[in-house]
């Protein structure tokens, strides 16, 4: 299957990265190489782009797509939480721009064998890195009812989380839950019929929650943003595309704290905590897809771009 992934908010990202031809850039979520291609074509022979992704299919597709740029590109298979460490090992001391396009790719959703989709009956998987041993099947069958409830409530923000977790545990006691089809039936039974008629597919929030938990998506984001800002060269920019409120909230709060880290009580006449601003938030409100983009790609509907600039 061909690796397809529509590059969400492409022009907006390119514009906000302020690409310098001789600069060094990091795409922490390389995917099929869509964003990276447009960064790389703006670089001179002195510029360089590092692309990081944990998905083997993405690495193969992006490497092929970017091969025309030759030694201007370095592709690394890893989770972006390790990107700064990997670049330092290569002798890189800082970069002029970083891009994160979070969430699951169109390829991962559309390739049923990967087990991300609720639209086909396939084995439960949802691993972004297939070297990982833990799968969605393990979470569904081995985690406690309380753990599953918390995952669906906190990461899926589903008001029926408690009932869904309860139904999962009842059914798995009879026989292991192996496929997306089985899980769909359980979720459907746990949600009142009148509520299933609105808000899209009844499995959507549960699948999002399990995927986030399995791949540690929010922890990785939370643990990476400070390090990325520190790794930017003066005037460099960090662009983050999020697809749901939890990611967006983490990004928004982190950028705000890095712009204004002071923890002194508001009544203090001068700052005594000594915390210094690392730069400024460029996007007071997130950048959203245009009407034209929404017509071309419905999956971009929930996308938000936030940008932080390192102090010069």
C-alpha positions as CSV (number, residue, x, y, z in Angstrom):
1,X,0.0,0.0,0.0
2,X,1.3,3.4,-1.0
3,X,2.1,5.8,2.0
4,X,-0.4,8.6,1.5
5,X,-0.5,11.5,3.9
6,X,-2.0,14.9,3.1
7,X,0.3,17.7,4.4
8,X,-2.0,19.6,6.7
9,X,-1.6,23.4,7.0
10,X,1.4,23.1,4.6
11,X,1.8,26.7,3.4
12,X,1.1,28.0,6.9
13,X,3.9,25.8,8.3
14,X,6.3,26.8,5.6
15,X,5.5,30.5,6.1
16,X,5.9,30.3,9.9
17,X,9.2,28.4,9.9
18,X,10.9,31.4,8.2
19,X,13.1,29.0,6.3
20,X,16.7,30.2,5.7
21,X,18.4,28.5,2.8
22,X,21.5,27.7,4.8
23,X,19.6,26.8,8.0
24,X,19.2,23.5,9.8
25,X,15.7,22.1,10.3
26,X,14.1,19.2,12.1
27,X,10.8,17.5,11.1
28,X,10.1,15.4,14.2
29,X,7.1,13.7,12.6
30,X,8.4,12.9,9.1
31,X,5.4,10.8,7.9
32,X,5.5,10.5,4.1
33,X,7.8,13.5,3.9
34,X,5.2,16.0,2.6
35,X,6.2,18.9,4.8
36,X,9.9,17.9,4.7
37,X,9.9,18.0,0.9
38,X,8.8,21.6,0.8
39,X,11.3,22.5,3.5
40,X,14.1,20.7,1.7
41,X,13.4,22.4,-1.6
42,X,14.0,25.8,0.0
43,X,17.4,24.8,1.3
44,X,20.8,25.4,-0.3
45,X,23.6,22.9,-0.3
46,X,24.7,24.4,3.0
47,X,21.3,23.8,4.6
48,X,20.2,20.5,6.2
49,X,17.0,18.8,7.2
50,X,16.7,16.0,9.8
51,X,13.6,13.9,9.5
52,X,12.5,11.7,12.4
53,X,9.8,9.1,12.5
54,X,9.2,5.8,14.4
55,X,7.1,4.2,11.7
56,X,9.1,1.9,9.3
57,X,6.6,2.5,6.5
58,X,6.9,6.3,6.9
59,X,10.7,6.0,6.9
60,X,10.7,4.0,3.7
61,X,8.2,6.3,1.9
62,X,9.9,9.5,3.0
63,X,13.3,8.3,2.2
64,X,12.2,7.6,-1.4
65,X,10.3,10.9,-1.7
66,X,13.3,12.9,-0.4
67,X,16.1,11.1,-2.2
68,X,16.4,13.8,-4.9
69,X,17.8,16.1,-2.1
70,X,20.7,13.7,-1.5
71,X,23.0,14.6,1.4
72,X,20.9,17.6,2.3
73,X,18.6,15.1,4.2
74,X,19.2,12.8,7.1
75,X,16.4,10.4,8.0
76,X,16.3,8.8,11.5
77,X,14.0,6.1,12.8
78,X,13.1,7.0,16.3
79,X,10.4,8.6,18.5
80,X,10.6,12.4,18.3
81,X,11.1,12.5,22.1
82,X,14.7,11.3,21.4
83,X,15.3,13.6,18.4
84,X,17.5,16.2,20.3
85,X,19.6,13.4,21.7
86,X,20.0,11.8,18.3
87,X,21.0,15.1,16.6
88,X,23.5,15.9,19.4
89,X,25.1,12.5,18.7
90,X,25.5,13.6,15.1
91,X,27.3,16.8,16.2
92,X,24.3,19.2,15.8
93,X,24.3,21.9,18.5
94,X,21.0,23.7,17.5
95,X,18.5,24.0,14.7
96,X,16.7,27.0,13.1
97,X,13.3,25.4,13.0
98,X,11.3,22.4,14.2
99,X,8.0,21.0,12.9
100,X,5.7,18.5,14.7
101,X,2.6,17.2,12.9
102,X,1.0,15.2,15.6
103,X,-1.5,12.3,15.6
104,X,-2.0,9.4,13.3
105,X,-1.3,9.6,9.6
106,X,-3.8,9.0,6.8
107,X,-1.7,5.9,5.8
108,X,-2.0,4.4,9.3
109,X,-5.7,5.0,9.3
110,X,-6.3,3.7,5.8
111,X,-4.1,0.7,6.1
112,X,-6.5,-1.7,7.9
113,X,-3.7,-4.1,8.8
114,X,-2.3,-1.5,11.3
115,X,-5.5,-1.9,13.4
116,X,-6.1,1.9,13.9
117,X,-9.4,1.9,12.1
118,X,-12.9,1.1,13.4
119,X,-14.2,0.9,9.8
120,X,-13.0,-2.7,9.1
121,X,-12.8,-5.9,11.2
122,X,-9.1,-6.4,11.7
123,X,-6.8,-7.5,14.6
124,X,-6.4,-4.8,17.3
125,X,-2.9,-3.2,17.0
126,X,-2.5,0.6,16.8
127,X,1.2,0.6,17.3
128,X,3.0,3.6,15.6
129,X,6.3,1.8,16.1
130,X,5.9,-1.9,15.3
131,X,9.1,-2.7,17.2
132,X,7.0,-2.1,20.3
133,X,5.6,-5.3,21.8
134,X,2.5,-3.8,23.6
135,X,-0.6,-3.5,21.4
136,X,-4.1,-2.3,21.7
137,X,-5.2,-5.9,22.2
138,X,-3.1,-6.0,25.3
139,X,-4.6,-2.9,26.8
140,X,-8.2,-4.1,26.1
141,X,-7.6,-7.6,27.5
142,X,-5.0,-7.1,30.3
143,X,-5.6,-3.6,31.8
144,X,-7.9,-3.4,34.8
145,X,-11.4,-2.0,34.4
146,X,-10.4,1.2,36.3
147,X,-7.3,1.7,34.0
148,X,-9.4,1.3,30.8
149,X,-12.1,3.7,32.3
150,X,-9.4,6.3,33.0
151,X,-7.9,5.9,29.5
152,X,-11.2,6.4,27.7
153,X,-12.4,9.2,30.0
154,X,-9.1,11.2,30.0
155,X,-7.8,10.6,26.5
156,X,-11.1,10.1,24.6
157,X,-13.2,12.5,26.7
158,X,-16.1,10.0,26.3
159,X,-18.9,10.5,28.8
160,X,-19.8,6.8,28.5
161,X,-16.2,5.7,29.5
162,X,-17.3,3.9,32.6
163,X,-19.9,1.9,30.9
164,X,-17.6,1.1,27.9
165,X,-14.9,-0.2,30.3
166,X,-17.4,-2.3,32.2
167,X,-18.7,-3.9,29.0
168,X,-15.2,-4.6,27.8
169,X,-14.4,-6.4,31.0
170,X,-17.7,-8.4,30.9
171,X,-17.0,-9.6,27.3
172,X,-13.3,-10.4,27.8
173,X,-14.2,-12.7,30.7
174,X,-16.0,-14.9,28.2
175,X,-13.3,-14.8,25.5
176,X,-10.3,-12.6,24.6
177,X,-11.2,-9.5,22.5
178,X,-9.1,-9.9,19.4
179,X,-10.5,-7.6,16.6
180,X,-11.8,-4.1,16.0
181,X,-15.1,-5.6,15.0
182,X,-15.5,-7.2,18.4
183,X,-14.6,-4.0,20.1
184,X,-17.0,-2.0,18.0
185,X,-19.9,-4.3,19.0
186,X,-19.0,-3.9,22.7
187,X,-18.8,-0.1,22.5
188,X,-22.0,0.1,20.6
189,X,-23.8,-2.0,23.3
190,X,-22.4,0.3,26.0
191,X,-23.8,3.5,24.5
192,X,-27.6,4.2,24.5
193,X,-29.1,4.0,21.0
194,X,-30.4,7.6,21.1
195,X,-26.8,8.9,21.8
196,X,-25.3,6.8,19.0
197,X,-27.2,8.8,16.5
198,X,-25.1,11.9,17.0
199,X,-21.4,12.8,17.3
200,X,-20.1,10.5,14.6
201,X,-19.1,6.8,15.0
202,X,-19.6,5.5,18.6
203,X,-16.1,4.0,18.6
204,X,-14.2,7.1,17.6
205,X,-13.4,8.4,21.0
206,X,-12.4,5.0,22.5
207,X,-10.1,4.3,19.6
208,X,-8.4,7.7,20.0
209,X,-8.0,7.1,23.7
210,X,-6.5,3.6,23.3
211,X,-4.1,4.8,20.6
212,X,-2.9,7.8,22.7
213,X,-2.3,5.6,25.7
214,X,-0.6,2.8,23.8
215,X,1.8,5.2,22.0
216,X,2.3,7.5,25.0
217,X,1.4,10.5,22.7
218,X,0.6,13.1,25.4
219,X,3.6,12.1,27.6
220,X,5.9,12.3,24.6
221,X,4.6,15.8,23.7
222,X,4.7,17.1,27.2
223,X,8.3,15.8,27.7
224,X,9.6,17.2,24.4
225,X,8.5,20.8,24.0
226,X,10.9,22.4,26.5
227,X,13.9,20.5,25.0
228,X,12.9,21.5,21.5
229,X,12.7,25.2,22.5
230,X,16.1,25.0,24.2
231,X,17.5,23.3,21.0
232,X,16.4,26.2,18.8
233,X,19.0,28.7,17.6
234,X,18.2,32.3,18.4
235,X,15.2,33.4,16.4
236,X,14.4,29.8,15.5
237,X,10.8,28.7,15.5
238,X,8.9,25.6,16.7
239,X,5.7,24.8,14.8
240,X,3.2,22.3,16.3
241,X,0.1,21.0,14.5
242,X,-2.4,19.3,16.9
243,X,-5.6,17.4,16.2
244,X,-7.4,17.3,19.4
245,X,-8.0,19.5,22.5
246,X,-5.6,17.6,24.8
247,X,-2.6,18.1,22.5
248,X,-3.5,21.7,21.8
249,X,-3.9,22.5,25.5
250,X,-0.4,21.0,26.3
251,X,1.2,23.0,23.5
252,X,-0.7,26.2,24.3
253,X,0.3,26.0,28.0
254,X,3.9,25.1,27.3
255,X,4.4,28.0,24.9
256,X,2.7,30.4,27.4
257,X,5.0,29.2,30.2
258,X,8.1,29.5,28.1
259,X,7.2,33.1,27.1
260,X,6.3,34.1,30.6
261,X,7.8,31.7,33.2
262,X,7.7,34.0,36.2
263,X,6.1,32.4,39.3
264,X,6.3,35.4,41.5
265,X,3.1,36.5,43.3
266,X,1.3,39.2,41.2
267,X,1.7,41.7,44.1
268,X,5.5,41.6,43.9
269,X,6.8,44.9,42.4
270,X,9.7,43.1,40.7
271,X,10.5,39.5,39.7
272,X,12.6,37.7,42.2
273,X,12.2,34.1,41.0
274,X,14.9,34.6,38.3
275,X,13.0,32.7,35.6
276,X,13.8,34.2,32.2
277,X,11.6,34.1,29.1
278,X,12.8,31.9,26.3
279,X,11.0,33.7,23.5
280,X,7.6,34.6,22.3
281,X,4.4,33.0,21.2
282,X,3.7,34.0,17.5
283,X,0.2,32.6,17.4
284,X,-2.0,34.2,20.1
285,X,-4.8,32.2,18.5
286,X,-4.1,28.9,16.6
287,X,-3.9,29.0,12.8
288,X,-6.7,26.9,11.3
289,X,-7.1,25.3,7.9
290,X,-8.6,27.4,5.1
291,X,-12.0,26.7,3.6
292,X,-10.1,25.4,0.5
293,X,-8.0,23.0,2.5
294,X,-11.1,21.7,4.3
295,X,-12.7,20.9,1.0
296,X,-9.6,19.0,-0.1
297,X,-9.1,17.1,3.1
298,X,-11.8,16.6,5.7
299,X,-9.3,15.1,8.1
300,X,-7.7,18.6,8.5
301,X,-10.9,19.9,10.2
302,X,-9.6,19.7,13.7
303,X,-6.0,20.8,12.9
304,X,-4.5,23.7,14.8
305,X,-1.1,25.2,14.3
306,X,0.7,27.0,17.1
307,X,4.1,28.7,16.7
308,X,6.8,29.7,19.2
309,X,9.9,31.8,18.4
310,X,13.1,31.5,20.4
311,X,14.5,34.8,21.7
312,X,17.1,36.3,19.3
